[in-house]
Amino acid sequence: MAIEPDILSKLPFWKKLRRQILLKVVHDNFFEYDDCFVPTNIVHSAQKKNIADIREDDRETVLFDHFLINCRRGMNTPFIQCVQAENKIIWFWSDDYFKKQNANLCRWLDDCFRMATTLFELQLITTRLRNDKTRGYMINVFCSFIIRFLRKNVFDPLDELYKMEGKNLLTLQKCCMDLHAKFLKPLYRIANQIEKLPIFVIFELVF
């Protein structure tokens, strides 16, 4: 007769084995990584450029490239800026008049900004968790997993977009919406919940 899971979990040898497995996971999956790519550079007024001054046929390509530079490399550009204010991430790319005259550009970029905002917020959470020395090694493993996952499943696809020819915002929008729904939103919810949990609760869940 099979041992019931609740009985198995109480046996000393099972607890020891589980701990050994977790230590192996830590050893195999933890690695050092750089801080997140959230933009920190300031674009001064004299450096900012107006997308309305760009030829209409070139606007999508310019916004396409500058958005990817921003969210992939963490660099604000003359055409698109991202700033943190009161724990919120705010995007600037044009004045209200231009947005009203270009509803499609505005709609496509809004979906892209939504994805990038979640990406930045997720990276900020992992940075805070990693810097909290009271959290323990399992949290470091979790943060390492998140960064590795982002590099493979989010950053690499964005890099491929940057290399493509025939750039248009509709393609960028579709990719961003897909990444946001499949990966970033679920990961953000998990990371946000872990950050809110007291450390002893996480310890009990793991061990």
Secondary structure, DSSP 4 states (H G I P E B T S, - for coil): -PPPHHHHTTSHHHHHHHHHHHHHHHHHH----PPP--------TTT---GGGS-GGGHHHHHHHHHHHHHHH----SS-EEEEETTEEEEE-S-HHHHHH-HHHHHHHHHHHHHHHHHHHHHHHHHHHHH-TTS-HHHHHHHHHHHHHHIIIIIHHHHHHHH-SS--HHHHHHHHHHHIIIIIHHHHHHHHHHHHS-HHHHHHHH-
